[in-house]
Amino acid sequence: MTDEHYLARAIGRVESPLLHRADAPKQGDEGGPDAWLRFDPSVERGLRDLRVGQDVLLLTWLDRADRGVLAVHPRGDLSRPATGVFATRSPDRPNPIGLHRVTILAVDLLAEDGPRLRVSDLEAVDGTPVLDVKPVLPRSTER
């Protein structure tokens, strides 16, 4: 394999009451709090068709992750066998991209310090960079 690099830029940041990784649940639906996503004004136009009640996939850069980890004990349980990180949802991995399914609770494109979304059940800690937002699509009944 070649040692290719790709450029990604944060389009926003998480504003959460979770200040430390140790405070965060393993998954958002296990007690993740509501949080604001504050976006750079340059991406406001891309947010305009998002609606309250819509489920979206939020991609984040887990900037506090250990990128050298290739195996973990699932859920931090040492009684479970070490498992390759690509078979887990561990935040520690070579490319620590977070994937979070959240529901939009509020859309505020006119906020004084930039557009923002309020979302539910987010386990990402305060300050986590936001990379992208994508709608959750219904499964097709035809294949």
C-alpha positions as CSV (number, residue, x, y, z in Angstrom):
1,M,0.0,0.0,0.0
2,T,1.1,3.5,-0.5
3,D,1.3,6.0,2.3
4,E,-1.4,8.3,0.8
5,H,-2.7,11.2,2.8
6,Y,-6.0,13.0,2.4
7,L,-7.0,16.4,3.5
8,A,-10.2,16.8,5.6
9,R,-11.2,20.0,7.4
10,A,-13.5,20.5,10.3
11,I,-16.7,22.2,9.4
12,G,-17.8,22.6,13.0
13,R,-17.3,21.6,16.6
14,V,-19.3,19.8,19.2
15,E,-20.5,21.8,22.2
16,S,-21.3,19.2,24.9
17,P,-21.5,18.9,28.6
18,L,-19.1,15.9,28.3
19,L,-15.7,17.3,29.0
20,H,-13.6,14.2,29.2
21,R,-13.6,10.8,27.4
22,A,-14.2,9.1,30.7
23,D,-17.5,11.0,31.1
24,A,-18.8,9.7,27.7
25,P,-21.0,6.6,27.4
26,K,-19.8,3.9,24.9
27,Q,-22.7,4.7,22.6
28,G,-25.0,7.7,22.3
29,D,-28.1,5.7,23.1
30,E,-26.6,4.7,26.4
31,G,-27.0,8.1,28.0
32,G,-25.4,10.5,25.5
33,P,-26.6,14.0,26.3
34,D,-28.1,16.5,23.9
35,A,-25.5,18.7,22.4
36,W,-25.0,21.6,20.0
37,L,-23.1,21.4,16.8
38,R,-21.6,24.8,16.0
39,F,-20.7,25.2,12.3
40,D,-18.4,27.5,10.4
41,P,-20.6,30.1,8.6
42,S,-19.1,29.1,5.3
43,V,-21.2,25.9,5.4
44,E,-24.5,27.4,6.4
45,R,-26.1,26.9,2.9
46,G,-25.4,23.2,3.3
47,L,-27.4,23.0,6.5
48,R,-30.6,24.8,5.3
49,D,-32.7,21.8,4.4
50,L,-32.2,19.9,7.7
51,R,-35.3,19.6,9.8
52,V,-36.2,19.1,13.4
53,G,-37.0,15.4,14.0
54,Q,-34.7,14.2,11.2
55,D,-32.2,11.5,11.9
56,V,-28.7,12.2,10.6
57,L,-25.3,10.5,10.6
58,L,-22.7,12.8,12.1
59,L,-19.1,12.2,11.2
60,T,-16.5,13.5,13.7
61,W,-12.7,13.4,14.1
62,L,-12.0,11.8,17.4
63,D,-9.0,14.1,18.1
64,R,-8.2,12.5,21.5
65,A,-7.9,9.0,20.1
66,D,-4.8,6.8,20.2
67,R,-4.1,6.2,16.5
68,G,-1.7,3.4,17.2
69,V,-4.2,1.0,18.6
70,L,-5.1,-2.0,16.4
71,A,-6.8,-4.3,19.0
72,V,-9.0,-3.7,22.0
73,H,-11.0,-5.5,24.6
74,P,-14.6,-4.7,23.5
75,R,-16.2,-2.1,25.8
76,G,-13.0,-2.0,27.9
77,D,-13.9,-5.4,29.4
78,L,-10.6,-7.2,30.1
79,S,-12.5,-10.5,30.4
80,R,-13.4,-10.3,26.7
81,P,-10.7,-11.3,24.2
82,A,-8.7,-8.7,22.4
83,T,-10.5,-7.9,19.1
84,G,-9.2,-6.0,16.0
85,V,-10.5,-2.4,16.1
86,F,-12.2,-2.7,12.8
87,A,-14.6,-5.2,14.3
88,T,-15.4,-2.7,17.1
89,R,-16.7,0.8,17.6
90,S,-13.6,1.8,19.6
91,P,-12.6,5.4,19.3
92,D,-8.9,4.4,19.3
93,R,-8.0,3.4,15.8
94,P,-5.6,4.4,12.9
95,N,-8.2,6.9,11.4
96,P,-10.4,7.9,14.3
97,I,-13.5,8.9,12.5
98,G,-16.6,8.9,14.8
99,L,-19.9,7.8,13.4
100,H,-23.0,9.0,15.4
101,R,-26.6,8.5,14.6
102,V,-28.4,11.5,16.2
103,T,-31.8,13.2,15.9
104,I,-32.0,16.9,15.2
105,L,-33.8,18.7,18.0
106,A,-33.3,22.3,16.8
107,V,-32.0,24.2,13.8
108,D,-30.6,27.7,14.4
109,L,-29.0,29.1,11.3
110,L,-29.2,32.7,12.6
111,A,-27.2,32.2,15.8
112,E,-24.9,35.1,16.6
113,D,-21.7,33.0,16.6
114,G,-22.6,30.8,13.6
115,P,-25.2,28.3,12.5
116,R,-25.9,25.4,14.8
117,L,-27.9,22.3,15.3
118,R,-29.1,20.8,18.6
119,V,-28.9,17.0,18.5
120,S,-29.8,14.1,20.8
121,D,-27.8,11.3,22.2
122,L,-24.3,12.4,21.3
123,E,-21.4,10.7,23.1
124,A,-18.7,13.0,21.6
125,V,-16.9,15.2,24.0
126,D,-16.9,19.0,24.0
127,G,-14.7,20.5,21.2
128,T,-14.7,17.4,19.0
129,P,-14.3,18.4,15.3
130,V,-17.3,17.8,13.0
131,L,-16.4,16.5,9.6
132,D,-19.8,15.9,7.9
133,V,-23.5,15.5,8.4
134,K,-25.5,13.0,6.2
135,P,-29.1,12.1,6.2
136,V,-30.2,8.6,7.3
137,L,-31.8,7.1,4.2
138,P,-34.6,4.5,4.4
139,R,-33.7,1.0,3.3
140,S,-34.9,0.2,-0.1
141,T,-37.5,-2.5,-0.4
142,E,-36.4,-3.3,-3.9
143,R,-32.9,-4.7,-4.7
